[in-house]
Amino acid sequence: MNLPEVAYFSPASLAEASALLAAHGERARALAGGTAVLGKMKQRRLLPRVLVNLKRIPGLDYVRWESAQGLRIGALARLEAVSASVEVRKRYPILHDAVSCMGTLEIRNTGTLAGNLCNASPAAETLPALMLLEAVARVFGPAGTRDIPVAELVTGPGRTALGAGEILTEIEIPPPAPGWGGAYDKFSLRRMDLAVAGAAAAVAMQGEAVREARIVLSAVAPRAIRAPGGEAAVRGRAPQEALLAEAGRLAAADASPRADLTGGVAYKRDALAALVTRVLRVAIERARRAA
């Protein structure tokens, strides 16, 4: 079966791109890096009739640190540019963890952080890290500009809170909170593959005890979710290894993985428990160094 004919547009402004997307509705898709959309088209999982390429729009390709606002990442910034950023490595190691384990170098040199978010995969590596960093998605659309907390951007598999004609133009991450440390890791059949299970943790210490902990799980529910059981297990306590393992088990109990070709439910819970234990350990080490 042949693919349907696709109309291709390459607008030179956000207003023009927004108008095209709004006019064609569900039949249209925006292209930033294009790795997700074109990959789905090749697999016939997505068959848009209109493609709107954003690459000619100026001023969207940047990774910029500003002391007052924090980190700003444009919609056309490549994943590898985010990974290679000195400011990301130094100030946001949890984001560096997430981006650097995504796909191959070729994919990271083509794909964008904005595209990874808008693809809205339950296994997206960057979403848990950005949720814990309290990132905000800046959106342009027919009604103007608005901000959406990244934690509210993805509403389900392949679904986002973007309205008709809206385009994610920038991800803004506030300056790191003093004394916090974070880490992300995933379990996958190969490092370049999508996560079978993913986990991110952010921790603040008070002396030898964990003052606050936040954990986000991915690939084990329809969207990235918090793990309150794991968070409560370590809060206010000294993080001994047995406690971290217990937090991992409780966090895994908060998930709802499904059996598929990558493994059964029990297997995924075990992998998730080990992941949470690992990222908590690294996050605590980083929080101690940041104190």
ZATIGU-30321 format. One line per 10 residues: their letters; for each residue y negated, x, z of C-alpha. Coordinates in pm, whole numbers, plus 32768, in hexadecimal, padded with zeros to 4 digits. Layout:
N
A = Y,X,Z  ...
# end
This chain:
291
MNLPEVAYFS = 8000,8000,8000  7EAB,808A,7F9C  7D8D,809F,8090  7C76,7F9F,805A  7B36,8015,7FB8  7A41,80A4,80B6  78C6,80A6,808F  7829,81E8,810B  76C5,820F,818B  7610,8346,8206
PASLAEASAL = 74C9,82CF,82A3  73B1,83BD,8301  7338,8305,843A  73C3,8253,8569  730F,8114,8505  73B5,8114,83B0  750C,815F,8443  74E6,804F,8549  747F,7F50,8442  75B0,7FA4,836C
LAAHGERARA = 769F,7F85,8491  7601,7E3F,8503  760E,7DAA,83A3  7780,7DF7,8371  77F8,7DB2,84D3  7969,7DEB,851C  79A4,7E5D,83B7  78D6,7F9B,83F3  7913,80DB,84B2  7824,81F7,8504
LAGGTAVLGK = 788F,835E,84C0  781A,8481,8595  792B,858A,8581  7A19,8490,84E2  7B5A,851B,8578  7BBB,83D7,8627  7B4F,82DC,851E  7BDA,839C,83F5  7D1C,83E7,84B1  7D50,8275,84F8
MKQRRLLPRV = 7D06,8221,838F  7E0F,8315,8317  7F09,826E,8402  7E93,8113,8391  7E40,80BA,84F8  7CD5,807B,8494  7C5E,8000,8340  7AE2,7FDC,8341  7A37,7F68,8204  78F4,8025,824F
LVNLKRIPGL = 78C1,8187,82D4  776B,81F1,8356  774F,836C,836C  7658,83DE,8478  7653,854E,8416  750F,853F,834D  7449,84B5,8473  7376,85D1,8504  7358,8629,8674  74B0,85C0,86EF
DYVRWESAQG = 7562,8712,86F8  7517,87BF,8842  759F,8825,8995  746E,8853,8A6E  743B,88A0,8BE0  72FA,8825,8C84  72C9,8865,8DF6  7231,870D,8E39  731A,8637,8D63  7456,8706,8D64
LRIGALARLE = 7533,872E,8C31  74E8,8673,8AEF  75E9,8665,89D8  758E,85D0,8886  7674,84EA,87C6  76B9,85F0,86BA  76FE,8711,87AA  785A,8799,8763  795A,87AA,8879  7976,8922,884C
AVSASVEVRK = 77FD,8945,887D  7822,888D,89C8  7948,8968,8A2E  788F,8AA8,89CF  774D,8A4C,8A85  76FC,8B40,8B9D  7653,8A28,8C60  7788,894C,8C46  786C,8A65,8CBA  7787,8ABF,8DDD
RYPILHDAVS = 7708,896D,8E54  780E,8872,8DDC  7963,891F,8DE5  7A14,87CC,8DF4  7984,8775,8C9E  79E4,88CB,8C19  7B48,888D,8C97  7B59,8744,8BDA  7AC1,87B2,8A90  7B76,8900,8A78
CMGTLEIRNT = 7CCE,885D,8A86  7C87,8766,896E  7D4B,878C,882D  7D35,88C7,875B  7C0B,89A8,871D  7BE7,8905,85C6  7BD0,87AD,8667  7AD5,8824,876A  7A01,88BE,8656  79F6,876D,85A4
GTLAGNLCNA = 7A0A,8660,86B0  78EC,85FB,8793  78D4,8599,8900  782A,8453,889F  7944,8404,87AC  7A4A,844A,88B4  79A4,834C,8999  7973,8244,888D  7ADD,8264,881B  7B29,81CC,8973
SPAAETLPAL = 7C88,8255,8990  7D2C,821E,8AE6  7D96,838D,8ACC  7C39,8419,8A7E  7C11,8566,8B31  7A98,855B,8B5D  7A70,8401,8BF5  7AFA,8451,8D54  7A1D,8586,8D72  78E6,84CF,8CF9
MLLEAVARVF = 7928,83AC,8DE5  7935,8496,8F10  77FA,8548,8E98  774B,83F2,8E8D  76ED,8427,8D21  761D,8329,8C63  7641,82CA,8AF4  74F6,8296,8A41  7517,8190,8931  7436,812D,880E
GPAGTRDIPV = 7451,7FD9,876B  7395,7EB6,86CE  72F2,7E63,881C  7289,7FCB,8862  7313,80CB,8956  73DF,8089,8A8E  74B7,8151,8B80  761F,8102,8BDD  76D5,81BA,8CF5  77FC,826A,8C54
AELVTGPGRT = 78D9,81C8,8D5C  7881,8077,8CBC  7883,80E3,8B4F  79F9,80C1,8B08  7A73,7F60,8B48  7BDA,7F82,8AC9  7CB3,802F,89C4  7BD6,805F,8892  7AC1,7F88,8929  7969,7FE8,89AA
ALGAGEILTE = 7835,7F3C,8A34  7770,7F91,88F8  76D9,7E61,8853  76B0,7E16,86E1  75F1,7F2D,8636  75E3,8008,876D  7619,8180,8752  765D,8273,886D  7551,837D,8839  7565,8454,8973
IEIPPPAPGW = 7632,8497,8AAB  755D,84F8,8BD5  75FC,8595,8D0A  7525,85B9,8E43  7501,870D,8EEB  7635,8765,8FB9  7628,86E9,911F  761E,880D,9216  7769,8866,92B7  7849,87A3,91CC
GGAYDKFSLR = 796A,882F,9105  7A33,8787,8FF4  7B5F,87C1,8F13  7C1F,8715,8DFB  7D7C,874C,8D74  7E77,8690,8CA2  7FEA,8687,8C63  804E,8677,8AF5  817C,86D5,8A27  80AB,87E7,8987
RMDLAVAGAA = 7F58,8859,8A04  7EB3,87E0,88C3  7F4F,8684,88DC  7EBB,854E,897C  7EF5,8535,8AF0  8030,8490,8B73  7F6F,848C,8CBB  7E18,8510,8D17  7D5D,853E,8E5E  7C04,85AE,8ECF
AAVAMQGEAV = 7B8D,85E9,9033  7A3A,862C,90CF  7A24,86A0,9238  7917,86F4,9337  7970,87BB,946E  78EB,87B5,95D1  7967,88EA,967F  7ADE,88F3,964F  7AFD,877E,960F  7ACD,86AE,94D7
REARIVLSAV = 798E,85E8,9509  79B1,851A,93CA  7AAB,8506,92AF  7AB4,844A,9166  7BDE,843B,907A  7BF3,83A9,8F1C  7D3A,8378,8E5F  7D68,8353,8CE7  7E81,82FB,8BF4  7F2E,8231,8D07
APRAIRAPGG = 7E6C,80EB,8CE6  7DB2,8032,8BD0  7C7C,80FF,8C2A  7C23,821C,8D15  7C33,81A5,8E7F  7BD9,821C,8FDB  7CF4,8268,90D0  7C7D,81E6,9225  7DC9,822F,92D0  7DBA,839F,9279
EAAVRGRAPQ = 7C4A,83B5,92D2  7C7B,831B,942B  7DA1,8401,9477  7CCC,853D,9479  7B7D,84B7,94EC  7B19,8546,963E  7C4B,8627,965A  7C9C,8797,9630  7D43,87C2,94DC  7E96,8853,952F
EALLAEAGRL = 7F8F,8868,9412  8064,874C,949B  7F30,866E,94AD  7ED4,86BA,9343  8036,8662,92D7  8021,8519,9395  7ED1,84D0,92F1  7F76,850C,91A0  808C,8413,91ED  7F95,830C,9266
AAADASPRAD = 7EB7,833D,9136  7FE4,8312,9051  8031,81CB,9102  7ED9,814D,9096  7F37,817A,8F27  7FF1,808F,8E3F  809A,816F,8D3C  817C,80DF,8C2E  82C5,8169,8BB3  82B5,81EA,8A4E
LTGGVAYKRD = 8338,8305,8977  8289,8406,8A57  8344,8399,8B92  839A,828A,8C8A  82C4,81F9,8D9E  835D,82CD,8EB7  8339,8408,8DE4  81C8,83C1,8DA4  8184,8376,8F12  8224,84C1,8F76
ALAALVTRVL = 8154,857A,8E71  801A,84C9,8EE7  805D,8518,9055  8083,868A,9001  7F45,8683,8F2F  7E75,85E3,9042  7EF3,86E3,913E  7E93,87F9,904D  7D34,877E,8FF9  7CE9,8737,9168
RVAIERARRA = 7D4D,889C,91BD  7C69,892E,90B0  7B4B,8841,9102  7B5A,88A5,9271  7B52,8A16,9217  7A21,89DD,913A  7974,890B,9245  79A4,8A21,9344  7908,8B1C,9255  77E6,8A2E,9213
A = 779C,89F4,9384
# end
